[in-house]
Amino acid sequence: MPEHLQLDLALITLLFALPVWHASAHEESCQNQNSLTYLEGVGRTDGEGIERTWSVLNPIAWATKEMVKGGPEGTPRAFYGY
């Protein structure tokens, strides 16, 4: 990758937090300390975007259960139209 497009990883800080809907499965003290709801700078995200993707993919799960090698990877791509 060209150097001007590369990120300086020393300047990046990763923070981990509980997605809003899943936070309720944790103890209240954990929720208060780690929920996206209270994390400064997060904005109004709920952190559940990947869950919405899984909900769309669930109907095709049956089609990939007993496929030969390579089949399960191609089915979601075909489903999404890639």
N, C-alpha and C positions, 0 to 999 in steps of 0.2 A: 504494500500500500504506500502511496506517495507520502513522504514525511509530513507535508502540510495538512494531510487528512488524518494523521495519527493523533490519538489522544495521549497526553502525558498522564499516565496512570498514577504518578506520584501526587497529582493534583486532585484526584478523584476520591471522594469519601462515600462509601456505600453504607447505607443505613437499612436495617431490617425492621419491619413492623408488621403488625397484624392487620390483614384486610378487614374492613369494617364488618362484613357479615360474619366472618369466621371468628372475630374477636369474642363473640358471646360464648364460645366454647371454652374460653380461658377464665381463670379466676379474676375477680374484679381488680385486684391489685396489678395483675399482669395486663389487663385491658387498659387501665389508666396509664400505665407506664409505656405501653408498646403499640397502642392502637393508632392507625393512620389518622383517626379523628383528631388526635391531640398532637400530632407531630408537626412541629413548626416548618413552614415552607412547602408543605405537601399540597396545599390548595384543597380542591373539592373532589379529589379522586377517592374511590372506594377500594381500589386495589383488587377488584374482583374480575377484571377483564378476562383473564384466562378461564375463569369459570363459565363465562358466557360462551366462549369458544367450545369448551367441553360439552355444554348443553346442546350445541348444534351438531357436534360430532357423535354424540351418544347413539343416534339412530343408525349409524353405519357401523357400530362396533360389532354387531353380529356378522357382518360381511367380511370381517378381517380375522375372525377367530381361528379358522383352520386353513388359512392360505399358505401356499408355498412361499419359500424365501423370496422377498422382493414385493410380494403382493400387498401386504399390509401397509407398506410405505407409500405405494402408488394410489391406493384407494382414497385416502383423504385428499390428495392432490387432485384427483379426478372429481371428487365431490365438490371441492371448492372451485374447480374450473381452471387450475393452474396449467 
